[in-house]
Amino acid sequence: MRRILAIASISMRTAFRSRVVLTLLLLLGVIIIGIPLTVKGDGTLSGHIRILIDYTLNFVRVILAIATIWAGCASISQEVDTKQIQMTMTKPVHPFQMWLGKWLGLLIPVFLLILFSGITVYGMLMWNLRDARLTTAEKSALRKSLLVGRIETMPEAPPDLSESIDNVIEIARKNNAISADYSMSQLREAARQNVIRTRQTIAPGKSCNWLFSLPQRSDDKVLTIEYRASSSTIGGIALTGRWRISDADSKVLYEKETITTTKQDNQIDIPGHFLVGHSILQVEYKNLDERATVIFFPDDSIKVLSHAGGFEMTYFRTLLILFLQIAFLAAIAVSMGAFFSTPVAAFTSIFALLLVFMNNYIHDMANETQYLGNSSLAAPGTASFNNFVNGAVHYVFIGLNTIVAPLRGANALELCATGRYVSWRLLGSVFLYRIVIYCGIISILSAWIFKRRELALPQR
C-alpha cells in the first residue's frame, strides 16, 4: 500500500507542479461564471437555474473528461518513452501497484476540481435565491417544483396490452400491411405504439384512465401530475378537462377541472393530505371540450411526480456520480497509456468513450436483424452474402450491447436540474458497475499486459 500511495503522491505532485490543476481551476471558474451569463434560457428564473446546474456542470464534465483522458494516457506512456519507468519498476513495483497509483494520482485532483465546481455552482444558485431578488412565496414555489428531489412514476401497462398488440399484428397481416423489412421487435413496438395511442385518444365527452403504483404515502407532500397533450385541431389551443383521482377501490379522492394548453408541459398539483395511506392511484381525464379530441401520445405523455427528498442531498449525490464517471474514464485512459504511446492511447480512449455514449444506439442496433436489407428480396446471388453479413453484424452489436449495457442509466445531471430525485441506489449502481466491476477488470487486464511489455528497449 505504501508503494501505491508513493506513486499516487508523485503523480499528484507532478500535476500540481506543471500547473495543469491551476489552469483547469481558472478554466472551470470562467466556464461556471460565463455560461449562465451567455446562454439564454426561457427568461424565467427556473430556466436560469436549469442552465446553471445542467449546462454548466455538463461543460465542467466535458473539460475534466478531456483533461483526464490526456493526463491518464500520458501518465504511464510518457514514462515508458522517456525510460523513467525503468527506475520505478526495478524497486520492484508490481504492475498492478503502478496502475493503481497512477489512477489514484489522477483522481485526487479531479475530486478537488469537481468539489470546487460544485461549491461554486451551489453558491451562485443561492445568490440567485437571495431575499433581495425573490419573495418567500417565490422561494417556496421553487423549492416545491425545481429545487427538490421528486420520483418520476410512469403509468402501469394495461392488463390486456399484449393481447391487443397481437390483434393489431394479426389484422395487419390479413390486410398485407406489414413490410418485409420490419423485424418482429420493430413490428411489436409499432403495434404497441398504435394500441396506446388509440387508448389515449379522447373524443369530446369521453375519458381515459391510467393506473399508478406509488410508494406508500405517510406525509402530506404535494403530488404532481405532469402531462403533455395534443389535439385534433391545428395549432396549440386551451382545452377544458376534468381530472379525477381515485384509490384502488375506485373511491374518489380528489377532483379538479383544468385548462390544458396543448403541445407544452402542464401540471396539476394534488394536496398530499388527500392521498395519505394510498399507494395505488387511478387517474382519469375526461374531455369536457366540445371543440376537439384530446390526444395523449404514448410513453412520455403523463407521469406522476412525488416528493422523495431535498435538493441538497440530490445535488451532493449528483456530484459524486459525476466524479465516478470521470474516475471510470481515468481508468480507461491509464490502461490505454500502459498499452500504447500517448497519441494512440488518447485515440483509443476516445473511441471507448464514444461506445459508452452510444449505448442507446448500440441497444437499438442489437435488436435489429436486417442491416443490408431483407435477404428474401435480394437477388439470388447476393442473398447468402447478405445473410452472412447480417448475422455477423448482429452478433457484433449483441457483444457490444452486453459490454455497455451495465453502463446505461439515468442522466443524474438532467434529473437534478429538473427537480428529479437522484437516489443512493443510482449512486450505488454507478459505483458498483463503473468502479468495482469495470475498473477492477480493466486494472487486472492492464497489469497482466503491462507485465509482458518490453520496457528496456535500446535507444535508436
N, C-alpha and C positions, 0 to 999 in steps of 0.2 A: 504493500500500500504506500510505503514511503517513496518508492520509485515512481509510482503513478502520480503522486502529489508533486514530486520534484519536477517531472516532465510537464505537468499542468502549470506549475508555477513559472517555469522557464518560458513556456508558450505565452502565458498571460503577460509576463513582463516584456516580452518581445513586442506584443501587440501594443502595449501602452507606450513603450519607448519609440515605436515607429509612428506614433501619433495617429494611428488608424482609429482608435477609440475616440480621441478628441475630435477628429474630423467627422466621424459619424455622429457624435454628440451635437456638433454645430449644425450638421445637415438635418438631423431629425428635429432640432429646435426650429429651423427655418420652415420645414415641412409642417410641423404642428401649428405654428403660428400663421403660416402663409396660406394653407389650403382653406381654412374657414373664411379667410378674407377674400380669396379669389374665386372659389367655387360658389356659384349662385344656386340656392335651393328654390323652394316654392315661396319664399318670402315670409314664412312663418317661423316661430321660434322652434317648434318641433322639427321642422325641416332642417334648421340650422344645427340642432342637436344631433340629428342623424348624420349630417355631414361631418360634424366634429368627431363622432365615435367611429362610424363606418369608414368613410373616405380617408380620414386622417390615419387611423390605425392600419388600414389596408396599405396605404403608402409606406408607413413605417415597416410593415411586414415585408413588402417588396424590397425596400432598401436593405433591410437586415438580411433577407434571404440572399440577395446578390452578393453582399459583403461576406456572408458566412460561407457561401459556396466557394468563392475565390480564395478566402483565407484557409478554409478547410482543405481545398485541393493543394494549396501551396505548403501546408504545414509539414507534410512528410516528403512530398516530391522534390521540393527545393533543397531539403537536407540531403536527399539522395544525389541530386545533381551537383551540389557543392561538396560532396563527400563528408559532410559533417555527421551524417548518420552513422558513420563507422565508429566515431568516438562514443556515441551513445550505446550502440548495440554490443560493443565489446566490454560493457561493465560487468556482467552481461545483463541485458534487459530483454524480457520476453516480448515478442511482437504484440501480444495482446495488451501488455502493460504500456507499450509505446502508443498503440491505438487509443486506449482509454485515456491516457494522459493528454494526448493531443486533443481529444474530443472534449474533455473537461476544461482544458485550457481555452477552448473556444466558447464554451457555454457560460463561463463566469462573466466575460464582458458582454455577451448577448443578454444575459439576465439583467445586468445593470442598465443596459440601454433600454430594454423593454420596461424596466421599473421606472426609469426617468421619463419615458414617453407616456406611460400610464398615469403617473402622478401629474404630469404637465397637462394632459388632456382632461383629467378629472378636475384640476384646478381651474382650467378655462371653462369647464362646464358649470362649476359652482359660481364662477364670476358672472356667467350669463343668467344665473338664477338669483342674483343678489336682490336685496329688498328695494334698492333704488330703481330696479328695472321691472320687477314683477310684483303683483299683489299676492296676498296669501291665497286667494282663490285660484289664481293662475298657477301658482306653485303646486297647489293641491291637485289641480286638473292634470298637470304634467306628471306628478307622482302616481296618478291613477292610470294614465294612458301610455306613457312612454318611459319614464324613469321608474320602472317596476319590473319584476320578473313574473311573467304570466305563461302558463302552459297552454299550448295550442292543441285542441282536440278536434279531430275530423269526425264526421258522422259515420255510424256503422253501415256496412254494406247491407242492402235489403236482403231478407232471407231467401227470396226466390231469384236472386240475381243470376246465378249460374244457369238456372233453368230458362230464364228469359234470354240469356245470351245464346244458348243452344237453339232456341226457337228462331231467333233472328238469323243465325247462320243457316239453319235448315231452309228457311224461306228464301234466303239469298241464293242458295244452291239450286232450289227448284226453279228460280227465275233466271238462272245462269248469270247472276250478277257478281260473281266472285272472280277477281283477276287471278290468273295463274301465277303472277309474280308475288302474291301475298303468302307469307309463311303462316302457320297455324297460330303462332303467338300474335302476329300482327292482325290476323283476322279476328281473334277473340278480343283483342284490345279495341279494335274498331267497333265491334258489336257491343262491347261494354259501354263505350262512349255513347253509342246510339241509344241503348236502353236507358242509361241515366239521364241523358238529355231529354228523352221522351217523358220520363217520370217527372222531371223538374221544369217542364213547360206548363205554365199555369194560365189557363184561359180565365177571362173575367168571371168572377163568382166561384171559381174553383180554388182548391187548396193543395198543398204539398206538405208531406211530413218527413222529418228526419229524426233519427234516434241517436242520442249521445250517451256514452258511458263515461262518467267523470269520477274522479276520486271523491270519496265520502266527504261531504262538506260539514265542518263543525264551526265555521266562522261566518261572519256576515259581510265578507268582502264582496264587492260588486262583481258580477259575472257579465261578460260582454259577448254578444253575438256579432261577429263581423261577417259581412256578406257583400257580394258583388252581383248585380243582376243586369240583364239587358231586356229589351222589349221588342215587340213585333213592329214598332214604328221606327222610322229613320231618325237618327239623332238622339241625343240624351234628353229625356224628359223626367218629370217627377211623377211617380205613381203612388197611389194610396193603397195601403195594405194593412193587414192585421196580423200581429204575432201572438201566438198563444203557447205558453209553456205549461206542460203537464208532467205529472210524475209517472212512474211505471204502471200505476193503476188508472191512468187517464184522468186523474183528478187535476183540474186546472189550478195552477199555482200563480200564474201571472199572465196578464193580457194587456196589449197596447197597440193602438193604431199608429202607423208611421207613414212618413212620406219618403219613398225610396227614390234616390237620384240614380238613374241608370248609368252604367259604364264608369262607375267610380266606387270606391270602398264606402260602405255605410256601416254604422254601428248602432246597436241598441243595448243600453245598459240595463241590467236587471238587478234590483236591490237584493243583496245577499240574504236578508232575513227571510225572504220567500222560499229560499232553496235549502235552508239548513236541514240536514238529515237526509237529503236526497242525492243519490249518485246516478240514477237513470233518469234522463230527461227526454220527453217527447216534444219536439219543436215543430210547430205548424205555422205555415204562412198562407194566408188567404188573400187572393187578389180582389180588392174591392173597387178597382178602377175599371170602368166600362170601356175605356178607350183602347186598351192594348192588352196583349198577352205578355206575361212576365216570364222571362227565361233565366233560370239558374244553370249556368254551364257546369259540366262535370268537374269533379275532383277538387277544385280550389274555390268554389263559389260561396261556401258557407263554412264557418268554423266557430268554435266556442273558445273564448279566452278566459281562463280562471287564474286567480292570484295564487302564486306559489312561493314568492319570496321577494326580498327587497332588491333594489338596483345595485347597491354597493357590492354585495356578495356575488351577484351575477357578473358585474364588471370585473371583480377580482378573479373569478374562475375563467372569464374570457381571456384575461392577460396570461394566466397560467397555460391555457390551451395554446395561445399564440407562442409562448415560449417553447412548449413541447413540439410544436410544428417546426420551429426553427432548429430545435435540437435534433429532430429527425433528419432535416436537410444537412446539418453539420455531420451527422454520422455517415450519410451517403458521400459527402464531399471528402471527408478524411479517408474513407475507404478507397475512393477513386484516386486520391493522391498517393495512396500506398501501391496502387497498381500501375499508374501511368504517369507521364510528365504532366506538369501543371496545365497547359492548354488542352491536352487531350482529356485530362481528368475533369476540367471545367465543362467541356462539351458533353462528356458522358453524364455528368451530374445534372446538367440542364435537361438532357434527354430523359433521365429518370424522373425529374421533376415534372416534365410535361406529361408523362404517363400517369402520374398521380393526379394532376389537374384534369386530365381527360378521362377520369374513371367512369363518369356517367356515359360518355360516348362509347367507351370500351364495353360497358354493360349492355348498351343498346345493340352494338355490333355483335356481341356474343350471342344474342337472341336471334340474330339473322341466320339464314341458311343459304341464301342466294346472294352472291356478290358479283357474279358475271352474268346475271340474268337466269331465267328458268331454263334448265337443260332440256326440258321437253320441247321447248320452242326453238332450240338451236339446230343448226344443220347437223346431219348425221355424223360428219367427220369431226365436229368440234364438241359434241355432247359429252363424250367421255373425258375430254380435256377440261371442260367446264365443271364436270362433277368432281374431278380430282382437285382443281383449284379451289372450288367452293368448300370442299371438305377440309383441305389443308388450312385455308384461311380461317375457317370456322373454329378449328381446334387451336389455332394460334390465339384468336380472340378469347376463347374459353380459358386458355392458360393465363393470358394477361389479366382477364377478369378475376380469376382465382387469386392472383397476386395482389391486385389493387383493391379488391372488394372490402377487406377489413379496414382500409383507409378511408372508405366512403362514409360520410357522416354529415351532420348538420353544420352549417357555417355559423360558428359561435359569434363572430363579429356582427353578422347580419341579425342574429337573434337578439343580441344585446342592444343594438341600435334601434330595434323596432319594439322594445319592451317585452321581448320574449324571455323565458326562463332558461338559463344555462345551468344545467344540473351537475351535481357531483358525479352522477352516473356517466354523463357525457365526458366530463374531465377524466374519470377513471378509465373509460373506454379508449380515449386518445392515449393515455399513459400506457395502458396495457399493450395495445397493438403497436403503436409507433415506437415506444421506448423499450418496453420489456421484451416483446417478441421480435419485432423487426430489427431494432438496433442490436439486440442480442445475436440474432442470426448474422447480421452484417458484420459485427465485430469478430465473431468466431471465424467466419469465412475470410475476412480481411487478414486476420492474424495467420491463418493457415497458408494463404497465398503469399503474404509478405515474408513469411519464414523461408519460403523457397525462392525468393527473388535474389538475384545476384546483386550485392551492394558494393563490392570492391572491384568493379571492373577497371581496367587500366585506362589512364588518360590518353586521349587521342591527340 
